[in-house]
Amino acid sequence: MAAPKILIIPGSLRSGSHNAKLAAAAAHEFAQAGMDVTRISLGDFSLPIYDADLQAKTGLPKNAVNLKRMIAAHQGVLLVTPEYNSSVPALVKNSIDWVSRVQDAHEIRGQVFRERPFAIASASEGRLGGTRALAALRLILCACHATVIPNQLALSFANEAYDDMDKLKHPGDIDALQALVRQLIDVSQHMM
Ligand SMILES: Cc1cc2nc3c(=O)[nH]c(=O)nc-3n(C[C@H](O)[C@H](O)[C@H](O)COP(=O)(O)O)c2cc1C
């Protein structure tokens, strides 16, 4: 079976981001499993806050179209989100909102979400590891008709989770990440 191409999207732009580190650790696991993996920064797809008047006046921003096409070029997507006030950061929600408005020729609304599986992970310094952000993100993606795989990873106490090389230290966290990676590969292959 062909190897799916995997896209990883960290939901934080912060230097030293726990979520960016988790995204990097996931990229390593996908590469170890022989996958072709792309890790992007949403900083390269900066977008105004969604405004339907703006869309009506000037059309879809190029970055919304580019981000949608970046997703479309992969067979599986991992979103790694921080938790802000028990939900997803505006950066993550706004990016999804814009992408959900992009409809290329001959596509049905939300086709890019429908055609490939999504996995979700989060990292937080708290005990819950961003569990509430994951619940919110799962709901948002399901509203976009995405298949969100059952496995997810909430990395708690993220400030103590990495070694000096930014690798995950604790075997339980590594196991959970590997299980997530395996399931996304599996479902991506079945949906190809
Ligand atoms: C506006 C704001 C709200 C936050 N709310 C939560 C929260 O509800 N739960 C939580 O665990 N951490 C919360 N945090 C802490 C973030 O999880 C922490 O800043 C984390 O390091 C952000 O992810 P990053 O390291 O990938 O940038 C919040 C941080 C900010 C800036």
The ligand as an SDF file (V2000), in Angstrom:
LIG
                    3D

 31 33  0  0  0  0  0  0  0  0999 V2000
   -4.8160   33.4370   26.6160 C   0  0  0  0  0  0  0  0  0  0  0  0
   -4.3130   32.1790   27.2400 C   0  0  0  0  0  0  0  0  0  0  0  0
   -5.1940   31.2920   27.8100 C   0  0  0  0  0  0  0  0  0  0  0  0
   -4.7500   30.0900   28.3600 C   0  0  0  0  0  0  0  0  0  0  0  0
   -5.6530   29.1850   28.8330 N   0  0  0  0  0  0  0  0  0  0  0  0
   -5.2420   27.9490   29.1980 C   0  0  0  0  0  0  0  0  0  0  0  0
   -6.1800   26.9250   29.5310 C   0  0  0  0  0  0  0  0  0  0  0  0
   -7.3790   27.1120   29.5000 O   0  0  0  0  0  0  0  0  0  0  0  0
   -5.6990   25.7040   29.8700 N   0  0  0  0  0  0  0  0  0  0  0  0
   -4.3520   25.4280   29.8710 C   0  0  0  0  0  0  0  0  0  0  0  0
   -3.9690   24.2980   30.1750 O   0  0  0  0  0  0  0  0  0  0  0  0
   -3.4340   26.3770   29.5740 N   0  0  0  0  0  0  0  0  0  0  0  0
   -3.8530   27.6290   29.2250 C   0  0  0  0  0  0  0  0  0  0  0  0
   -2.9450   28.5870   28.8610 N   0  0  0  0  0  0  0  0  0  0  0  0
   -1.5220   28.2770   28.9490 C   0  0  0  0  0  0  0  0  0  0  0  0
   -1.0460   27.6630   27.6370 C   0  0  0  0  0  0  0  0  0  0  0  0
   -1.4100   26.2980   27.6040 O   0  0  0  0  0  0  0  0  0  0  0  0
    0.4760   27.8150   27.5870 C   0  0  0  0  0  0  0  0  0  0  0  0
    0.7540   29.1840   27.4190 O   0  0  0  0  0  0  0  0  0  0  0  0
    1.0800   26.9990   26.4920 C   0  0  0  0  0  0  0  0  0  0  0  0
    2.4730   27.0040   26.6760 O   0  0  0  0  0  0  0  0  0  0  0  0
    0.7140   27.5430   25.1130 C   0  0  0  0  0  0  0  0  0  0  0  0
    1.1590   26.6660   24.1180 O   0  0  0  0  0  0  0  0  0  0  0  0
    2.5680   26.8270   23.3720 P   0  0  0  0  0  0  0  0  0  0  0  0
    3.6260   26.5620   24.3860 O   0  0  0  0  0  0  0  0  0  0  0  0
    2.5350   25.8150   22.3060 O   0  0  0  0  0  0  0  0  0  0  0  0
    2.6560   28.2380   22.8440 O   0  0  0  0  0  0  0  0  0  0  0  0
   -3.3680   29.7970   28.3540 C   0  0  0  0  0  0  0  0  0  0  0  0
   -2.4600   30.7240   27.7980 C   0  0  0  0  0  0  0  0  0  0  0  0
   -2.9400   31.8810   27.2350 C   0  0  0  0  0  0  0  0  0  0  0  0
   -1.9440   32.8470   26.5920 C   0  0  0  0  0  0  0  0  0  0  0  0
  1  2  1  0
  2  3  1  0
  2 30  2  0
  3  4  2  0
  4  5  1  0
  4 28  1  0
  5  6  2  0
  6  7  1  0
  6 13  1  0
  7  8  2  0
  7  9  1  0
  9 10  1  0
 10 11  2  0
 10 12  1  0
 12 13  2  0
 13 14  1  0
 14 15  1  0
 14 28  1  0
 15 16  1  0
 16 17  1  0
 16 18  1  0
 18 19  1  0
 18 20  1  0
 20 21  1  0
 20 22  1  0
 22 23  1  0
 23 24  1  0
 24 25  2  0
 24 26  1  0
 24 27  1  0
 28 29  2  0
 29 30  1  0
 30 31  1  0
M  END
$$$$
